[in-house]
Amino acid sequence: MSGLQHPDSRSFEQVADLYERARPGYPEEIVAWLVERLDLRRGRTVLDLGAGTGKLTRALVATGAEVIALEPGDEMRAQLQRAVPEARVLAAGAEAIPLPDDSLDAATAGQSFHWFRLDEAVPEVDRVLRPGAGLGLVWNMRDQDDELQREITELLAPFVPPGREGEGPGVTEFFRREAFAESPLFERFEEREARFAEELDAEMLVGRISSISFVAAAAGEERARLQEALRELAATRGGRVDFRYLTEALVTFSVA
């Protein structure tokens, strides 16, 4: 099981405000599936791991469950507290969760599980979950079946660090195989996919791509060239683009 955590995860701190403004939430059908499978409702307690600015957290709060949001980054956490004041926010990472054993009915991770040191995080999440409790993971990924996204991928190629090459379907399969294959702690994997699109103008397109961790970490001149290329890309489509996503979600359950 991989113990790596990507160092460019810290670059989100540089763009926390942009992340909150430019990143999307998750499709209603995926959120509804997670809520149903994790049995989120009043009287239940759920932990949102690596909550960022609360893109998933706010959907969890809407279920009536008690929501605890875990976020180690100061700037991201400040955005989270403003966006989702109903959640209890903790300054910590998934590798050391400041909660008692067997204290949670469910846990989630939106767009964050791949940043964790998995050999530490997986047993730590299991520790705080009650036996039989569910863990839901979800990712919005740029849909590589779409021509625009393939063009953006080409523009991003010089920025992508080793080990991050390529984006596309299969992230749930990767984590089902790699993160949990050696662990006897979780079982009963279930998966869902959905596609959605948002119409963006040129500046929102620039903002969305600029909020990617490895873009935020790049040198200023390189980012400026990329941003200009994105504006030109939008101009070839009349100044607005359909930004298409493939969302993948996985639910697994702690061994009872």
VEXMARTOR-171114 format. One line per 2 residues: number of its first residue (from 1); their letters; for each residue x, y, z of C-alpha. Coordinates in nm, 4 decimals. Layout:
// residues N
NUM	a	X/Y/Z | ...
***
This chain:
// residues 256
1	ms	0.0000/0.0000/0.0000 | 0.1428/0.3345/-0.0962
3	gl	0.2663/0.5587/0.1810 | 0.3221/0.8580/-0.0430
5	qh	0.1540/1.1939/-0.0084 | 0.2014/1.4375/-0.2942
7	pd	0.4046/1.7400/-0.1809 | 0.2084/1.9752/-0.4088
9	sr	-0.0990/1.9260/-0.1854 | 0.0355/2.2218/0.0142
11	sf	-0.0054/2.4492/-0.2878 | -0.3818/2.4554/-0.2322
13	eq	-0.3081/2.6948/0.0545 | -0.1983/2.9514/-0.2066
15	va	-0.5303/2.9360/-0.3919 | -0.7867/2.8597/-0.1205
17	dl	-1.0111/3.1534/-0.2135 | -0.9883/3.0650/-0.5834
19	ye	-1.0601/2.6998/-0.5057 | -1.3796/2.7977/-0.3248
21	ra	-1.4936/3.0288/-0.6072 | -1.3924/2.8186/-0.9075
23	rp	-1.4360/2.4523/-0.8161 | -1.7721/2.2740/-0.8596
25	gy	-1.9669/2.0665/-0.6123 | -2.0752/1.7102/-0.6882
27	pe	-2.3670/1.5807/-0.8987 | -2.6933/1.5456/-0.7092
29	ei	-2.7288/1.1812/-0.8101 | -2.3862/1.0947/-0.6673
31	va	-2.4522/1.2857/-0.3442 | -2.7916/1.1135/-0.3090
33	wl	-2.6283/0.7729/-0.3569 | -2.3618/0.8457/-0.0938
35	ve	-2.6250/0.9717/0.1502 | -2.8361/0.6587/0.1002
37	rl	-2.5519/0.4073/0.1203 | -2.3920/0.5759/0.4238
39	dl	-2.7331/0.6233/0.5887 | -2.6732/0.9904/0.6634
41	rr	-2.9549/1.1451/0.8659 | -3.0312/1.3200/1.1920
43	gr	-2.8800/1.1322/1.4837 | -2.5838/1.0031/1.2807
45	tv	-2.2264/1.1416/1.2840 | -2.0118/1.1640/0.9699
47	ld	-1.6490/1.2726/0.9280 | -1.5491/1.4569/0.6091
49	lg	-1.1781/1.3901/0.5539 | -0.9606/1.6474/0.3791
51	ag	-1.2674/1.8688/0.3577 | -1.0918/2.1574/0.1818
53	tg	-1.3311/2.4503/0.1469 | -1.6330/2.2296/0.2149
55	kl	-1.7529/2.1375/-0.1350 | -1.8791/1.8018/-0.0058
57	tr	-1.9235/1.9112/0.3558 | -2.2161/2.1410/0.2782
59	al	-2.4051/1.8540/0.1130 | -2.3459/1.6374/0.4221
61	va	-2.4798/1.9089/0.6538 | -2.8018/1.9173/0.4499
63	tg	-2.8767/1.5567/0.5588 | -2.9268/1.6595/0.9213
65	ae	-2.6378/1.4430/1.0375 | -2.3752/1.5822/1.2738
67	vi	-2.0821/1.6693/1.0444 | -1.7193/1.6857/1.1549
69	al	-1.4884/1.8309/0.8880 | -1.1163/1.7527/0.9004
71	ep	-0.8826/1.9933/0.7182 | -0.5104/2.0486/0.7953
73	gd	-0.4557/2.3604/0.5796 | -0.5100/2.6935/0.7557
75	em	-0.6336/2.8859/0.4501 | -0.8551/2.6051/0.3248
77	ra	-0.9942/2.5618/0.6751 | -1.0765/2.9332/0.7000
79	ql	-1.2779/2.9073/0.3776 | -1.4471/2.5947/0.5119
81	qr	-1.5521/2.7624/0.8359 | -1.7036/3.0550/0.6460
83	av	-1.8821/2.8345/0.3920 | -2.0150/2.5685/0.6302
85	pe	-2.0507/2.7154/0.9799 | -2.2822/2.4268/1.0757
87	ar	-1.9945/2.1770/1.0645 | -1.7534/2.1113/1.3489
89	vl	-1.4128/2.1838/1.1953 | -1.0907/2.0188/1.3152
91	aa	-0.7350/2.1124/1.2181 | -0.5903/1.7690/1.1443
93	ga	-0.5099/1.5222/0.8694 | -0.6466/1.1776/0.7953
95	ea	-0.3324/1.0133/0.9302 | -0.3959/1.1314/1.2887
97	ip	-0.7652/1.1901/1.3566 | -0.8324/1.3521/1.6972
99	lp	-1.1444/1.1467/1.7695 | -1.2112/0.8400/1.9888
101	dd	-1.2201/0.4820/1.8644 | -1.5523/0.3606/1.7203
103	sl	-1.7083/0.7081/1.7414 | -1.8374/0.7640/1.3852
105	da	-2.1240/0.6270/1.1793 | -1.9621/0.7146/0.8445
107	at	-1.6747/0.8981/0.6776 | -1.6301/1.0657/0.3400
109	ag	-1.3522/1.2167/0.1312 | -1.4272/1.4466/-0.1612
111	qs	-1.1407/1.5093/-0.4023 | -0.8904/1.4355/-0.1258
113	fh	-0.8263/1.0662/-0.0614 | -0.5384/1.0516/-0.3097
115	wf	-0.3454/1.3072/-0.1004 | -0.3366/1.0905/0.2127
117	rl	-0.0503/0.8682/0.3273 | -0.2626/0.5610/0.2768
119	de	-0.0678/0.3167/0.4917 | -0.1417/0.5477/0.7864
121	av	-0.4814/0.6883/0.6864 | -0.6670/0.3638/0.6073
123	pe	-0.6189/0.2040/0.9530 | -0.6752/0.5418/1.1198
125	vd	-1.0093/0.5891/0.9454 | -1.1043/0.2338/1.0412
127	rv	-1.0138/0.3093/1.4039 | -1.2639/0.5951/1.4355
129	lr	-1.5442/0.4187/1.2443 | -1.7873/0.1905/1.4187
131	pg	-1.7847/-0.1722/1.2933 | -1.9818/-0.1958/0.9702
133	ag	-1.9715/0.1818/0.9095 | -1.9296/0.3115/0.5553
135	lg	-1.6549/0.5165/0.3904 | -1.7524/0.7129/0.0790
137	lv	-1.4935/0.8487/-0.1642 | -1.5738/1.0790/-0.4568
139	wn	-1.3763/1.2536/-0.7305 | -1.4706/1.4991/-1.0050
141	mr	-1.2337/1.4343/-1.2948 | -1.2050/1.6166/-1.6229
143	dq	-1.3845/1.4014/-1.8812 | -1.1196/1.2886/-2.1268
145	dd	-1.3854/1.1763/-2.3753 | -1.4423/1.5483/-2.4403
147	el	-1.2347/1.7329/-2.7023 | -1.1944/2.0457/-2.4895
149	qr	-1.0612/1.8441/-2.1978 | -0.8115/1.6671/-2.4217
151	ei	-0.6861/2.0084/-2.5397 | -0.6568/2.1271/-2.1801
153	te	-0.4657/1.8102/-2.0930 | -0.2130/1.8958/-2.3650
155	ll	-0.1726/2.2470/-2.2229 | -0.1231/2.1039/-1.8737
157	ap	0.1327/1.8410/-1.9756 | 0.4414/2.0555/-1.8936
159	fv	0.3066/2.1247/-1.5440 | 0.2209/1.7696/-1.4394
161	pp	0.4626/1.6246/-1.1805 | 0.5933/1.2685/-1.2114
163	gr	0.3306/1.0167/-1.1056 | 0.0384/1.2461/-1.1908
165	eg	0.0359/1.1882/-1.5678 | -0.3037/1.1404/-1.7226
167	eg	-0.6540/1.1867/-1.5914 | -0.9540/0.9759/-1.6742
169	pg	-1.1786/0.6891/-1.5692 | -1.0632/0.4286/-1.3234
171	vt	-0.9806/0.6193/-1.0058 | -1.2237/0.4122/-0.7978
173	ef	-1.0776/0.0928/-0.9388 | -0.7276/0.2158/-0.8495
175	fr	-0.8174/0.2874/-0.4889 | -1.0236/-0.0294/-0.4542
177	re	-0.7186/-0.2227/-0.5696 | -0.4259/-0.0202/-0.4333
179	af	-0.5498/0.1455/-0.1145 | -0.7450/-0.1465/0.0252
181	ae	-0.6041/-0.4623/-0.1358 | -0.3588/-0.5260/0.1462
183	sp	-0.5977/-0.4162/0.4191 | -0.8379/-0.6585/0.5912
185	lf	-1.0224/-0.3615/0.7422 | -1.2722/-0.2797/0.4649
187	er	-1.5006/-0.4835/0.2400 | -1.8133/-0.4699/0.0161
189	fe	-1.7038/-0.2185/-0.2477 | -1.9728/-0.0400/-0.4453
191	er	-1.9130/0.2131/-0.7247 | -2.1078/0.4787/-0.9145
193	ea	-2.0329/0.7154/-1.2041 | -2.2037/1.0279/-1.3342
195	rf	-2.1241/1.2929/-1.5922 | -2.2042/1.6619/-1.5748
197	ae	-2.1003/1.9877/-1.7374 | -2.0821/2.3535/-1.6382
199	el	-2.0756/2.6472/-1.8774 | -1.7762/2.8695/-1.8028
201	da	-1.6600/3.1987/-1.9457 | -1.2915/3.2542/-2.0164
203	em	-1.2055/3.3892/-1.6722 | -1.3866/3.1100/-1.4900
205	lv	-1.2018/2.8603/-1.7108 | -0.8738/3.0251/-1.6146
207	gr	-0.9704/3.0177/-1.2482 | -1.0715/2.6557/-1.2515
209	is	-0.7472/2.5377/-1.4091 | -0.5400/2.7749/-1.1950
211	si	-0.6852/2.6072/-0.8838 | -0.5161/2.2768/-0.9747
213	sf	-0.2406/2.2105/-0.7208 | 0.0479/2.1688/-0.9650
215	va	-0.0567/2.4795/-1.1591 | -0.0720/2.6829/-0.8382
217	aa	0.2788/2.5591/-0.7537 | 0.4260/2.6596/-1.0924
219	ag	0.6359/2.9689/-1.1585 | 0.4403/3.2889/-1.2236
221	ee	0.5531/3.3297/-1.5862 | 0.4571/2.9713/-1.6685
223	ra	0.1132/3.0180/-1.5107 | 0.0618/3.3406/-1.7073
225	rl	0.1378/3.1650/-2.0371 | -0.1031/2.8846/-1.9508
227	qe	-0.3750/3.1308/-1.8552 | -0.3384/3.3170/-2.1836
229	al	-0.3580/2.9892/-2.3761 | -0.6788/2.9044/-2.1878
231	re	-0.8302/3.2421/-2.2792 | -0.7436/3.1767/-2.6436
233	la	-0.9004/2.8309/-2.6177 | -1.2220/2.9851/-2.4869
235	at	-1.2144/3.2483/-2.7614 | -1.2162/2.9770/-3.0296
237	rg	-1.5483/2.8622/-2.8794 | -1.7152/3.2019/-2.8668
239	gr	-1.5862/3.2970/-2.5225 | -1.7733/3.0251/-2.3312
241	vd	-1.7058/2.6538/-2.2904 | -1.8875/2.3469/-2.1623
243	fr	-1.6518/2.2107/-1.8966 | -1.7305/1.8404/-1.8719
245	yl	-1.6629/1.6123/-1.5776 | -1.6752/1.2427/-1.5032
247	te	-1.7529/1.1867/-1.1342 | -1.6555/0.8568/-0.9757
249	al	-1.7625/0.7484/-0.6281 | -1.6811/0.4467/-0.4157
251	vt	-1.8369/0.3197/-0.0941 | -1.6729/0.0549/0.1207
253	fs	-1.7577/-0.0715/0.4682 | -1.5514/-0.1303/0.7769
255	va	-1.5371/-0.4984/0.8635 | -1.7922/-0.5650/1.1357
***
